[in-house]
Amino acid sequence: MGIIIRKGLVFDIKKFAIDDGPGIRTTIFLKGCPLRCSWCHNPEGQTSAPEIMYRQKKCIRCEECAVACPNQAVFFTEQKLAINRKICSLCEICAKNCPSGALELVGKETSVDEIMRELNKDSTFYDESKGGITISGGEPLLQIDFTAAILNECKKRSIHTAVDTCGYASLKAIEIIKDKADLFLYDLKIMNDTKHRKYTGKSNKQILRNFKILANNGSDLLVRLPIIPGINDDRKNIQETADFVFLNGAKRVCLLPYHRAGIEKYRSLGKRYDLNSIRPPSEQKLNAIKEQLEASGLIVKIGG
């Protein structure tokens, strides 16, 4: 039997990635996420549907897109191009008629077969660097059948697999995935549930429960902890995170310093960004957090 064709919504495939697991990797970004983290740097991965992205810096104001749009959803003001997203049908005609590439439809239905053809192109790099593939997002466990199908095909080819997850998923999804991935890059953000709800839109109870399930299963867990100044970088949250990770048998933590690289994406999608006043953490602050976590018996690295 050949590959069972399942399709998923993919918004990017990043080749030669070195920060999403060991070795050289191909990272597949799936669309859709249950959380709305205030600091999210991949806002194009949040919704479970395609979106039109407009990059103003690329726009040459030729107005070809506005002329081509069958719904008159694209038009120009004195300052810039505007999109009426309520009447946009996502037909992609505007993007296809944009000579500068300022408009792009983000989110493409892709089959497992197509994904595997891309991965096979880079198999030599995986072998030489002990790399593999990482399924990220968005949240890959929202598209659990598609994610599981990719992992199954990778296992047949002895390709190392990692799943980058926020952990907010159903028990069914965790049961399906727990023995399929070689590595879980597991995000832990804020231990206080009330504060977690405020900054991500969801409770952390499912996230912590699912972490325990994977830990008890013997799954390989690498905790990824974003460091957001003024939100989760206080000693109390860091210590509670350290205690939770250590008590559940995990050992490795990767600190991900907050950055502002995603702000332009929000503008391109017509979305609001709420953390404009926050700046990246200092090296001194990151080293202090690293030392605090290491004092709890964890192995810690900064970045990647």
HULIN-V656984 format. One record per backbone hydrogen bond with DSSP energy under -0.5 kcal/mol. CO is the residue of the C=O (numbers start at 0). NH is the residue of the N-H. Records with the same first field share a line. If there is no record, write none. Layout:
CO: NH, NH
//
This chain:
2: 4
3: 5
5: 111
7: 9, 109
8: 30
9: 107
11: 28
12: 14
13: 26
16: 24
23: 131
24: 16, 26
25: 27, 133
26: 13, 28
27: 29, 135
28: 10, 11
29: 137
31: 138
36: 39
41: 44
42: 45, 46
44: 31, 137
45: 32
50: 52, 105
52: 54, 103
53: 55
54: 57, 58
55: 58
62: 66
63: 67
64: 68
68: 71
72: 83
74: 81
79: 76
81: 74
82: 84
83: 86, 87
91: 95
92: 96
94: 97
96: 98
97: 100
101: 54
103: 52, 105
104: 106
105: 50
107: 9
109: 7
110: 114
111: 115
112: 116
113: 117
114: 118
115: 119
116: 120
117: 121
118: 121
119: 122
121: 124, 125
122: 126
123: 127
124: 128
125: 129, 130
130: 159
131: 25
132: 161
133: 27, 135
134: 163
135: 29
138: 141
139: 142
140: 143
142: 146
143: 147
144: 148
145: 149
146: 150
147: 151
148: 152
149: 153
150: 154
151: 155
152: 156
153: 158
154: 157
157: 159
159: 132
160: 181, 182
161: 134
162: 164, 184
163: 139
164: 186
166: 168
169: 173
170: 174
171: 175
172: 176
173: 177
176: 179, 180
182: 162, 184
183: 185, 221
184: 164, 186
185: 223
191: 195
192: 196
193: 197
194: 198
195: 199, 201
196: 200
198: 37
199: 35
203: 207
204: 208
205: 209
206: 210
207: 211
208: 212
209: 213
210: 214
211: 215
212: 216
213: 218
214: 217
218: 220
219: 183
220: 222, 251
221: 185
222: 224, 253
223: 187, 225
224: 255
225: 227
226: 228, 257
227: 230, 231, 232
233: 237
234: 238
235: 239
236: 240
237: 241
238: 242
239: 243
240: 244
241: 245
242: 246
243: 247
244: 249
245: 248
250: 298
251: 222
252: 254, 300
253: 224
254: 256, 302
255: 226
259: 262
261: 264, 265
262: 266
263: 267
264: 268
265: 270
266: 269
267: 53
274: 277
281: 285
282: 286
283: 287
284: 288
285: 289
286: 290
287: 291
288: 292
289: 293
290: 294
292: 295, 297
293: 296
297: 299
298: 252
300: 254, 302
303: 20
//
